[in-house]
Amino acid sequence: MITGTHLDHQALAALAAGEAPGDEAAAHLAICPHCRAELDHLVGVLTRLSQLAARHGPDPIRPLRLPADPAPSARRLRPAFVGLAAVAAVAAGLLLTFVRNPAPQPEIGRDSAFMEEIRALSEDSLPVFYQELMPDTEASSETTPSKGIPNPDSTSGLTSKGRTA
Amino acid sequence: MHDEALGQELTALAAAAAAGDKAAFAALAEAAHARIFRYLARRTGSTHLAEDLTQDVFVKAMRNIGGLSEPEHVMGWLYGIALNRLRDHARHARLKRLLFRSNDDGSGPPEDVPDPADDLAEIARKEFWRRVAEFCATLSTREREVFGLRYLDGLQLAEVAAALHVSQSAVKTHLTRAVAKFKGDTAFMTFLEGERG
């Protein structure tokens, strides 16, 4: 936490991110104007980032149109189910094709690549930030399911459910 | 930025809307509209697409507002719906692309954003987002998610946690890593400090 005579890089980052300081860090902050200034500076630049993001963000053009009466019967099928159903339909179609006309070896290779693509679809992955600005990162993340967004349903990463109010 | 009074007003509107007050929901949607739109525009890169998705988000919110259990985190709840809508859209776009061999996934460059080379404000805007994108590329997906919601969308920690359905301590863990990288990026920090306004 404290390297040499001051709070280290990691400790300052944690405090700026909103972690409560431990006893040692709190005691040090109370007596060290250098570390207080470092922390204030970091928090200040992060605040600046928020202000600039708000100023440079686009504004909506159309007003919101809310339905007069949101009838539950009008509720559409959950898109996730539609997606899964479509994947299942394609898989069933491919299976039928296989059973009727056993494909030659190279075809199997191609189809398994196709199935792999379909499997990747069921993985959760978001469009990367600012696609128009970062075409390269978009291309790489499209083919890397492991870089999926933190899905609350997934088993990895951010999974702790205990929300604090 | 998140304003204390505005937060309290949103909480009151959300509580009334959850209890069935339609006018309160309309006022809530009006107050939150621009923020949700900006988030979706930032994530999709298209203001046209963001308009459509924003509409969907509020229609869904209207249907489900009765189940809102924490009106004080209504912004986090709305961002959570927006995030789900983005996921669905990404899934559909890729499925469509795969099945129909179409490249039109609606997430191309924003076609409707003017690009006058002589407009200084526009140049500053582009440069800002280019720098942000450059920095965000150094973050992991989870770090980027929490960092974006916290500092680009201006959500409080509790709201980020509500949007992502995770604990605040999980948010802080990822945010700390992202802020450590931010602190190490002196070029980006210097750029932000030099920006006027």
Interface residues (C-beta under 8 A of the other chain):
Chain A: H9 Q10 L12 A13 A14 A16 A17 G18 E19 L42 V45 L46 T47 R48 L49 S50 Q51 L52 A53 A54 R55 H56 G57 P58 D59 P60 I61 R62 L64 R65 L66 P67 P70 P72 R75 P79 A80 V82 G83 A86 V87 V90 E117 I118 L121 D124 S125 L126 P127 F129 Y130 Q131 E132 L133 M134 T137 S141 E142 K147 G148 I149 P150 N151 P152 G157 L158 T159 S160 K161 G162 R163 T164 A165
Chain B: M1 F25 A26 A29 E30 H33 A34 F37 R38 A41 R42 R43 T44 G45 T47 A50 E51 T54 Q55 F58 V59 M62 R63 E70 E72 H73 L83 L86 R87 D88 A90 R91 H92 A93 R94 L95 L98 L99 S107 G108 P109 P110 V113 A124 R125 F128 W129 R130 V132 A133 C136 A137 T141 R142 R144 E145 G148 Y151 L152 D153 G154 L157 A158 A161 A162 L164 H165 V166 S167 Q168 S169 A170 V171 K172 H174 L175 T176 R177 A178 V179 A180 F182 K183 G184 M189 L192 E193 E195 G197
